[in-house]
Each structure stands twice: as C-alpha cells, then as structure tokens.
Amino acid sequence: MFNGLFKRKMPKVTIECDKEVRWPKGLCLKAIETSSFTIPGGIFQKGIPIGSILEISDTEATIIMHEKSTEDSFPNMTVILKPEVKIKINKNCYTLHNSIEGQENRSKDFYIVEGSF
C-alpha cells in the first residue's frame, strides 16, 4: 500500500554522446541504460589503488585498457556500464561519453546519486 510513497526522485543529467564531459570529484552517476565512458589514465597514480579513484558498483563491469600501463603512467580505460550500475570518480577530470557499437549515437540520461556509494 505504501510502496514508493516515501521514495525521493533522483535528479537526472543528460550527457551527449561522443562529447567530452567535465566530471567533478565525487560525482556518482547511475546508468539508466547500457552506457560507456572513457576515463583518462592520468588521474591514476602509482601506489594508489585504482578502486580508490574509480568506483563501480558492479564487479563484473567491462573495463577495457587502451594500452599497457608503464612504471610511471596508466592508460586511458573505457568502462561499459549496464543499466542500474553506478560509477563514481574521486578526482576532477574530463571523461568521454562513448557511443556503443550497434546502438544509435545519441544523448543518454543518468541518475545523479547522492550520499555514499
């Protein structure tokens, strides 16, 4: 009877496909449909776990490394998110919202998730 009565609507953001997007530190987005972002390797640092900078709610998420990492640098990586999967980047950076092969190249909506990951 009270199902959904007290649920707060999550704000949404629309992100254009194949456009660079400014990602503020700590922003957490939840995919509404299958989506992909390229994360710059420059935000990662030797000695700091990748998971402390890039958080993804699905341990089975697809992560594609564009090159091999070297002693002093990390490659850019593409993260493919399934619907309902959350992504949070704990550094300010610019990401690229990618088109996905076989899908129409268009803007997509994401929920902005507040609070803890």
C-alpha positions as CSV (number, residue, x, y, z in Angstrom):
1,M,0.0,0.0,0.0
2,F,2.8,2.4,0.8
3,N,5.2,1.1,-1.8
4,G,7.0,4.1,-3.3
5,L,5.1,6.6,-1.2
6,F,8.3,7.9,0.5
7,K,10.7,7.5,-2.3
8,R,12.5,10.6,-3.4
9,K,13.1,11.1,-7.1
10,M,16.7,11.1,-8.1
11,P,17.8,14.0,-10.2
12,K,18.9,13.2,-13.8
13,V,21.5,14.6,-16.1
14,T,21.6,14.2,-19.9
15,I,25.1,13.6,-21.4
16,E,25.7,14.0,-25.1
17,C,27.3,11.0,-26.9
18,D,30.9,11.3,-28.2
19,K,31.4,14.6,-26.2
20,E,34.0,15.3,-23.5
21,V,32.3,15.9,-20.2
22,R,33.7,17.6,-17.1
23,W,33.4,15.1,-14.2
24,P,33.6,16.8,-10.8
25,K,35.3,14.9,-8.0
26,G,32.9,12.6,-6.2
27,L,30.1,12.7,-8.7
28,C,28.3,9.4,-8.8
29,L,26.1,8.5,-11.8
30,K,23.7,5.6,-12.2
31,A,23.2,4.3,-15.7
32,I,19.6,4.0,-16.9
33,E,20.7,2.0,-20.0
34,T,23.9,0.5,-21.3
35,S,26.5,3.3,-21.5
36,S,30.2,3.8,-21.9
37,F,32.8,6.3,-20.6
38,T,36.5,6.7,-21.4
39,I,38.4,7.6,-18.2
40,P,41.7,9.3,-18.6
41,G,44.7,7.3,-17.3
42,G,46.3,10.5,-16.0
43,I,44.0,10.5,-12.9
44,F,45.6,7.3,-11.6
45,Q,48.8,7.4,-9.6
46,K,51.3,4.7,-8.8
47,G,50.9,3.4,-5.3
48,I,47.2,4.4,-5.0
49,P,44.7,1.7,-5.7
50,I,42.6,2.2,-8.8
51,G,39.5,1.4,-6.8
52,S,40.0,4.3,-4.5
53,I,39.8,6.7,-7.5
54,L,37.3,4.8,-9.8
55,E,34.4,3.1,-8.1
56,I,31.9,0.9,-10.0
57,S,29.0,-0.8,-8.3
58,D,29.2,-3.9,-10.5
59,T,32.3,-6.1,-10.0
60,E,31.5,-7.7,-13.4
61,A,31.6,-4.4,-15.3
62,T,33.6,-4.4,-18.5
63,I,36.8,-2.3,-18.3
64,I,39.0,-2.0,-21.4
65,M,42.5,-0.8,-21.0
66,H,43.6,1.0,-24.2
67,E,47.3,0.2,-23.7
68,K,49.5,-1.5,-21.2
69,S,50.5,0.6,-18.1
70,T,54.1,1.5,-17.6
71,E,56.0,2.1,-14.5
72,D,55.0,5.8,-14.4
73,S,51.7,6.0,-16.3
74,F,48.3,4.4,-16.6
75,P,46.5,4.1,-19.9
76,N,43.1,5.5,-20.6
77,M,40.3,3.0,-19.9
78,T,36.8,2.5,-21.2
79,V,34.1,1.4,-18.7
80,I,30.9,-0.1,-20.1
81,L,28.0,0.2,-17.7
82,K,24.9,-2.0,-17.7
83,P,21.6,-0.5,-16.6
84,E,21.4,0.3,-12.8
85,V,25.2,0.3,-12.4
86,K,26.8,3.2,-10.6
87,I,30.1,4.9,-11.4
88,K,32.0,7.4,-9.2
89,I,35.2,9.1,-9.9
90,N,37.0,10.6,-6.9
91,K,39.1,13.1,-8.9
92,N,38.2,16.1,-11.1
93,C,38.7,15.1,-14.7
94,Y,37.2,15.1,-18.2
95,T,35.7,11.9,-19.5
96,L,34.3,10.9,-22.9
97,H,30.8,9.5,-23.1
98,N,31.2,7.0,-25.9
99,S,28.7,5.6,-28.4
100,I,28.3,1.9,-28.2
101,E,28.6,-0.2,-31.3
102,G,25.2,-1.3,-32.6
103,Q,23.4,1.5,-30.7
104,E,22.1,4.8,-32.0
105,N,24.5,7.6,-31.3
106,R,22.5,9.8,-29.0
107,S,22.4,11.5,-25.7
108,K,21.6,9.4,-22.6
109,D,20.1,10.2,-19.2
110,F,21.8,9.2,-15.9
111,Y,20.6,9.5,-12.4
112,I,22.7,11.6,-10.1
113,V,23.2,9.5,-6.9
114,E,23.8,11.5,-3.7
115,G,25.4,10.2,-0.5
116,S,27.6,7.2,-0.1
117,F,28.5,4.9,-2.9
